[in-house]
Every structure is written in structure tokens, then in C-alpha cells.
Amino acid sequence: MSIGSIRREGRDAAPAAPAPAGLRRRDFLLSSALAGLAASLPFGGTARAAGAADFGALSAFVTGRSALDAALAERAYGQLAALDPGFDAKLAALSAAIAETGAESVDAFLATGPAPELRATMTTITAAWYLGYTGTPDPSQESDNAKLVTYREALMWEPTADATPIPTYSQHRQNYWAEPPASIATD
Amino acid sequence: MAQEHDADVIVIGSGTVGSNAAYELAKQGKSVIILEAGVRIPRWKLIESFRNSPRRTDYNGPYPDAPWAHTSASHAYVENDGSYAMVANFLKLVGGSTWHWGGATWRFIPDDFKMKSTYGVGRDWPISYDDLEPWYDKAEYEIGVAGNLGEDQSGVRPGRTWPPRAREFPMPAQKNSYMLDTFAKAIGPMGYEIVAEPSAMMSGSYRGRPGCVGNNNCAPVCPIGANYSGVFHADLAIEAGCRLITDATVDRIEKGPDGKIASVHYKSSDGSEGRLSARAFVLAAHGYESPKLMIMSDVGNSNDMVGRFLMPHLGLGVDFFAEEAVWPGRGPIQQGAIFSHRDGESRARHSGMKHAVNNFVANENITKRLLAQGVLGSELDARIRHDSARYMSLYSMFETLPDPANRVQPGDRTDALGNPNIRLTYAVDDYCRGAIEPCIADFTNFVTAMNGETLSMSRDLANHDHIMGTTIMGDDPADSVVDKDCRSWEHENLFVVGTGNLPSSSVVNPTLTAVALGIRAADTIAKEV
């Protein structure tokens, strides 16, 4: 679905509406927030919660996911906005550019050749969700500006979920490592 | 009249070596008090700390760095004034720094004990490999070591079990990962052999610990305790009757009128202080803290040898993409080693070395790299899978020689208890630098064998978290800190144990050797008190 095809009314109506079966409430909120994304342009000036919801919707588009956890979106958004006072404006610019192209997927949008500053914003968003933190961890220093978004839910684990563990989680039997993953012939 | 004491023996430090010594003493019927600067932290809290920190590659990350019990995480506490910055990660909590280790439990080989007489460099030990073999055996069965018989760990005695051993390992080695087997097949035709790393990551259950199931987080903290840490022996020592006092930083070792050590004085974070007396004392506070405390206390240092001869393991690293998928990250974080340059005549000219293969889940490293390259969209997921499956990294550890100019001493800064910080002075010598090119030649072969694409292959020496030589053992009171039994030359009831005892660094992780020496020292003490 195109971001631009959704109407703003969805966001305001959503909290009172019963959640469809099989859809968690916060996912529903997020997909509703997606509705607000196009209509609320530009980003700047929205309230913090609305900003987070819009950020979540934009994040889902950028990461190619149908929905992302709203609590994590709020956390990531708050941290990224704190790191960069111009973050809202960058989100707004990216949203506007996506809407303008009418791209229905992140790949379609990338194919339109977005400007480097738009790609940079996409990378910032993607990094938060994939790595599960904002900022830059630097263990060579006593402290740094990195803040956790999530460990277990970081998207970087998904592409290898069948092959390697998320460290600390017991997911396989003893000695599983002696054999390659079942996919080895096509890896 | 018999003198009253608080205990037969006081052990300073609850890490692997101190706890093993305390346990041995308790088993032999001695009353023991263990003083630990840090506190006890349950494993689950450490795991939660790890999962909630973005500093996932920081091995100190999940552990406290308290103003009154600093770790190497504090840059103000660990100070360098030499030409090469030495930082060896260490922790302060019950169980010590083996909370965050790879479980490598190698023995030294016989030539490591006679570097001077064999190769004309470094120093000979006051004891031989044969002297220590029974204690290696005891240490291995205490902590649990999984390994293979029939493997040559010297690199120059193919087909033989080397070093020689009186009996089997407590447990068989873990199975190799698919990646390690694939790599072994690729480099075999070039003449390289991979031997199993003797490991405290158990291949099956051992003394109440579960077998490893490959959660790939041996460090900074094993989530299930399949990997050994000193906390197991701290608990065994307590069960055997030892009294453990935590948040107790010893700031003074006090001499009596007879030249023996009479007592130790300690402080706690709440401002309280204590003094405890004993018949004998075991200083097992770490390769930096033990010599620092001796110098602070003006104990055992009239020859000015305490804190000198600091020996790290230095080394290089390489990472590359293998042509085919090998899938690092399945299983424990490290397994095998290559000893193409451990022993033999080249050791007279340059450091011997150990090469080892890392086995970390590569996703974070790979994802950061791809994002830096601007990869986005569905290509990102595809590339994470492709690249994570092919990422390989190896590291080497070079031995270093004992030089009295390389040292640890108290600094001028003070911590919250008023105790001085750690000041390190280290310079790299040509013996060590001489190993760089042979190491790079091996790395180049490894990449070639895997039809690999090199990502980085630096000639900058990195230091590993091993500290040796700082309370050096010897047979001459003029140039060593302790004798062959780990006894202070000056104070007959003071025993200093830990990796600081080692007069040579070898190329392998020193913990098992220190545990063997620590248990041996405890056995000596038990006969005297």
C-alpha cells in the first residue's frame, strides 16, 4: 500500500475502535499512525507522541516491515530526536519525498534515486531498528552517546534467524554447530 | 601462649586463583577468610545488563565499575605512561575476571619453562614442566577442561601428545564447528594444523555445570554457566567452610615484629574498616592489583622487583570474507588454534605465536559495515545473510619477554577509598616486532586458502587481556618476587599467586597455569599452618 493513499482520520479514530482479531493493539495503533503520516506533513510541530507514531510508520516503510513495535518506535524516536535537533525536519523531508514519488515500497523509492541527505535519514532510521540502538557505541571510551532501543527485537537478527543464535539465547541443541545450517547448499 | 588469629589463612581476592587456593585449604581442614573488593552479582543480572546495553562488544559492559572498586573500564584508574598503552580488562566482583573470558585452559609446554637455557632469551622458571604436571592435572579436574589427547600443541612434534600428560582430559573436546572444520580442510594442504583448544566451556555437564549449547556469548557473560568462572570455586570454598567478605578492599598488608605478615587492613564502601590476622596470607588480587598492594604496603619489595617484568600477549588480527558460506557464530566463541610458530629455533629470534579463529555471530559487525556503505531496502537483509555467513576473523597472540622496565606501580590518583590508581609502563621490543611479518605471512595464507577477500590485516599490535610477570617467580631472591612455591622471599607466611607469577608468557592463555600454581601453593601452606 502506498503511504500517500491513507487518510489522516485513521489516527484519531484508532484508539476508540476495537482492534481487529489477530492484530495487537499497538500494531493497530502503528498502522493507524501510518495513516497520519502523509496528511500530517510536514513533520515539524507535531506533538511528541504523534511524532513517534509517525516515525514508526515511516520506519516500517523504510525497513520494509508491515508493522513495527510502537513502544520501540517511541523509544527510538525520542533518542534520535534528542541526538539531532533537526531530526523532525529530516523525517518530514523524507516523508514528503516518498509521498511525492508515490513509491509503494522502500525498494521502489530507492529506485527513484533519492538525494544523499534522504538516504542518510533512511540509514539513521534503519540503523536504529536493525542494530537496536541509537548513537555510536564506543567501548574504547568510558562512555558514549549510544542508547539501547532493543536487543532481542533488533531487525539485524532476522535474516539469519534459521542459522545463528541471538547471542545469550538458547535456541539450539548441544553440538548443533558441527553441521552447517540446512540452507548451506543455497547459501 | 598461643597467639589468637582470625583465621588460619586469609586469601585476598575471590577470583579463579584465590578461590581455588581457598577451596584447597578448606578441604585440608584450614579456616579461611576470603576478602573480595567487589560484590556478588547473580548471573541473571549480568545477562540482563548485557542485553540492555548498546555496548555489546565491551567485555566490561555488564559489570560494575565502582568508585571504590574500579575496573579497567575506568580510564582514570588505569593510567599509561609508557610508549605502548597497556590495558588488560579486569573486573572486580566475586569470581573475578574469568566472568568474561573465552575459557581457554592451555598448559604451557616444557620449553616455556626454560626459555633462557633453550633459546637464550627471557628467563628459566625455578620449576620444570614435570614439577607442575600433577598440579596442572589437579587444576584441570577442579575447573573442568575439555580437550583432546593425541594433539601436538607445540607445532613441532607432529603426532605426539604435547605437552605430555599423565591422564586424559576431564572431558573430551567439544565438536568443531562447521566453519572450523571447513577452514582446517582448506589450510591443511598448506601444512597448517588446527588443534582443539582445551576449554573450560564444557562439552557435557561437569560438577553441576551444564554442557555448552552454543549461545555464542561466552564473553562478556555465559548465560548458562557452561563456561567456567571463578565464582564456581568461590561457592565451593564457601560450602567447604570458607568465610567470604565482600566489599572489602585490602589497602595494607601489615608486617609483624618477626618479619612475618601479621594482618591485613581493609576498607568498605560504607566507610567501615577492618583488620584481620592469620597464620598465613595468600595474595591473589590480580596481576596489577597484587603488586600494587605490595608496593603500597612496602611488603616483599626490598629488591625493587615487585610490579616489574610486566608481560602481556600482543598480537595481530585479520578479517575477511570467505568465498563460500561457513557460518561463524554457531557454537562457542572460540575453539581451535594453529601453532605454526609456537616452538622451535625461530623462538630465539622472535616471539612465538598462537593463531586462533573467532566464532562470533557476525550480524552486528556486518550490519554496521553495510549501513556505512549505504546499503538499504531489501538488499540489506540479503547482504546481512550473505556476508554474515562468510565473515571470518582470526587473531594471533605473541609471547613477550620479561623486561624490568615494563611495570605496574601505584599512581598518584586516588579512588573513593583513597587508594592509588594503577600506573602502567610498557614498551614493545624488537623480539616481539619480529613476529609481525611471519604472522602476516600466515594470515595471507589463511585468506588465500579460503579464496577470501581481506577486510583488514593490520600490523598494529593489539594487547590481549593477559598479565604476567608482575610478581615473578624465580630461584634468586635478588631478581624475583616469590620462590618456586609462590612464597615471598622476605615474608615466609606470605604467598603471592596469580598469572603475575609466570616468568615466561608463552603464547597461550595463562589462567590454568596460575590455578595450578595457586593450588600447589595452598597445598604447601596447608602443611605449615
Interface residues (C-beta under 8 A of the other chain):
Chain A: V62 G64 V106 D107 L110 R119 M122 T123 T126 A127 Y130 L131 G132 Y133 G135 P137 D138 P139 Q141 E142 D144 A146 K147 L148 Y151 R152 M156 W157 E158 P159 T160 A163 T164 P165 I166 P167 T168 Y169 S170 Q171 H172 R173 Q174 N175 Y176 W177 A178 E179 P180 P181 I184 D187
Chain B: I47 F50 R51 N52 S53 P54 R55 R56 T57 D58 N60 G61 A73 S74 H75 Q174 K175 N176 S177 Y178 D181 G204 G211 C212 V213 G214 N215 N216 N217 V221 P223 I224 A325 W327 P328 G329 R330 G331 P332 F360 V361 N363 E364 I366 T367 K368 L371 G374 L376 G377 S378 E379 L380 D381 A382 I384 R385 H386 S388 A389
